[in-house]
């Protein structure tokens, strides 16, 4: 199908949501940042499945989205921890790292975050208000022949516009204002993006929250099937829909693959 025909069938805001984690990045943090906090943050996450004594994990890149105000990310110390600080003012952008973890190796993921406050008007179940102060995002490969007709069109349009196909599945760990922990929220535009609430309400604000999640178990619960290979991980804060402001901090992301 011609790109113009695809664009008529799928409007651009819908496409932007579906492609949110692999549109080409326009900027990145300096890969040669040698500050102690940057090094400790990176080294703590160096238990990446792709790392080895002779290979380095892929760099974290600042992922920007067309027409959207960018967040400000920087390495800092926060209460004695190395952290990735983010300040968002009616914006959305992500810090993304490519991964290559086979499905059979999917094990635990350890991460942490801290927020200065929640977004008062945010509601993950309403498209016009689905902002979140913190998200940890996992992107998976899979059998695209199982796509619905709508998702197949989105994937084809993604290939035409970016040279890459749409991710088979995207799982987001999120902090919700009001939804109970354990709630699964499907994206209204494509069910290949689903959110899992792991923190709810104001309890825990201004304190570090530490997590260890079983990637395979969470994926099977959320998508009802076995996962494919893990292709990327991202940290994403967004305040664009509610035009609000928020500050947050992310700890290092550590993978513990199955033997």
N, C-alpha and C positions, 0 to 999 in steps of 0.2 A: 504494500500500500504506500502511496506517495506521502512524503512528510506533510504536505499541505492538507491532505485529507485526514491524516492522523491528528493534526493540530485542531481541525474542526471537530473531531470526535472527542478529544480530551483537552479541556481548557488548561491554560498554563498554570494557575494556582494548584490544580489537582496534580499536574505533572510535578510541580516543584515539591509537593509533599511526598510523592512517591519516590522521587529521585534524591531526597534530601541528603543521603549519606555518601553519594559518590559523584556528585557534580565536581568538576575539576576545581581544585583549590586555587585561590589567587595569591595566597600569602602563607607564610609559615614562620614558626619561631626559629631563631638561629640554630642550625644543627650543630654549630660549634660552641654553643653556650657552655662555658666551663665553670660557671659559678657553683659554689658548693651545694646550694639548694637544688639547682638544675641537675647536677651530677647525682645527688642522692635520690632525687625523684626518679631519674631515669634508671639508676642502678637497682632501685627497689623493684622496678617493673621489669628488670632484665631477666626475670624467670620466665620470660616469654617462650612459648613453644618453638619459636623460630630461632632462638639464640643458641649459640654453641661457643666453645672456646675460641673458634676462629671466625665467628660471624657475629655481627651486631644486629640488634632488633631494628626494625624499620623506624625511622624518625616519626615523631608526632608532628602533624601538619595542621595548620589553621585552615579549616574548611569554611569558605564563604559561600553565600547564596545570592544569586542575582536579584537586585532590587531590594535587598534587605540590609539594614544597618548591622555592622559587625559588633561582636562583643570584644572586650579587651581581656586577653589572657596574659598572665605572667607568673613566673616561678617566685615563690615567697616562702618564708618560714611562717608557720601558723601554729602557735601553742606547742613549739618544740618539734613540729613535723614539717618535712618538705611537702609543699603543696602547689597545685596549679590554681591560682586565684583567677576568678572571672568576675567582671563587672558588666552588667547588661542593662542598657537603657533603650527600651522599645526595640530590641534587636534580637538577632539569632545568628549564631555561628558555632562551629564545633572544633574540638581538637581531635583529630582522627589518626589512627595508626593501622597500617595494613598488617594482616596476620595470615598465617597459613597453617591452620591446625586441623588435621584430618578428623573426620567425624568420630572414629573409634578412639581418638585420643582426648576427646572432650571430657574435662574433669571439673575441678573447682576454679572459681574466680574470686579473688579477694580485692576489695576496693573500699574506699571510704569517702565521705563528703561531709561538709558543714555548710549550713546556710545561715545568713544573718537574719532572714525573715522569709515568710512565705509570700506568694503573690495573691493578694486579697481576692481578686476577681477571677482567678484561674479556675477552670473546670475542664478536666481531661475528657469529659464526655460531650463537650460542646465544641464544635469545630472553630467557632469564633473566639473561644476562650482557652484553647488547649495549650497554655503555656505551662512551664515547669521550671523551678529554680535550679534543679539538677536532674540530669538523666545520664545513665550509662547505657550505651547502645552497642548491641552485638549484631553483626551482619553475616548471614549464612548463605552458602551456595546450596543448590538443590536441583531437582529435575523440573526444568521450566516447561516441559511438555504437559505438566499438571496445572499450569496457569489457566485461569478463567480467560474468556475472550477479552475482557477489559484489561486484565493484567498483562496479557500477551501484547496488546496494543501499547500499553505504557512501556513495556520492556523494549519493544521495537522503536518507539519514539525516543527512548533513552539512548538506544544504540545510534540512531541517526544524529541526535544532537550532541552526544558526548563521546561516542565511540565505545561505550561500555553498556552492557545490558543492565536492566534493573536487578538489584539483589533478589535472590529467591525469597528470602525471609529476613525480617528485621525484628529483633526483640529488644525492647527498651525497659530498663529498670527505672522506676520513677517514684517521686515523692508527691503525694496528692494532698490537697487541702482537706478533703472530706471522705474520699472513698476508702473502704476498709482495706487493710493489708491483705494481699492475696487476690484482689480484684484484677481481672483481665479486661482491658479496653482495646477493642479493635479500632484501627483507623477507619474513619468514615469513607475515605476515598479508595483505599485498597486494604484488603484483609491480610496482605503480606507484611504489614507493619502492625505490631501488637505491643501493648504496654502492660507491664506487670507491676502493680503497686507493692512496694516493699517498705514504705514509710508513709504514715498518715497523720495529719493534724499537726498542731503547733508543738506538741511534746517532742523535744529533741532539737528545737531551734537553738542556734548558738552553741551547740555541742557537737563534737565529732561523732559521727555514726559509722560504725565499722560493720562490714558485711562479708560473709563467705557463702557463695551460692553454687549450687550444682548446676552447671550449664545444661547438661543433657536432661536432667529431671525437669528443669524449668521450661526448656523448649518443648518437651513432650507434653507437659501440662498445658502450655499456652497454645501450641499449634496442633496437638493431638496426633503427632507423628514423630518419628525419629529425625534428629537434625542431620544436616549435611555438614560440610567442612566450614569452619569459621574463617571468614575472609577479612574482617576488620572489626575494630573496637573504637568507640568514640565517646568523648565527654561533651555533653551539649546542654547549654542553658538557653532558654528562649523566653522573651518577654514581648515579642512583636505584636501578638494578637491583642493583648491587654494594654499595650503602650505603657508598661510599668517599668520599675527599676528593681534590681536585685543584685546582691553580692553573694558569692559562694566560693567554696574552696574544695578541690578534689585531691585526695591522696593518690599515691601510685596504684596502678592496676597490675595485679600479679596473677598469672595463670599457673595452675597446678595440674598439668595433664595427667590422665590416667596412665598407668604403666603400660 
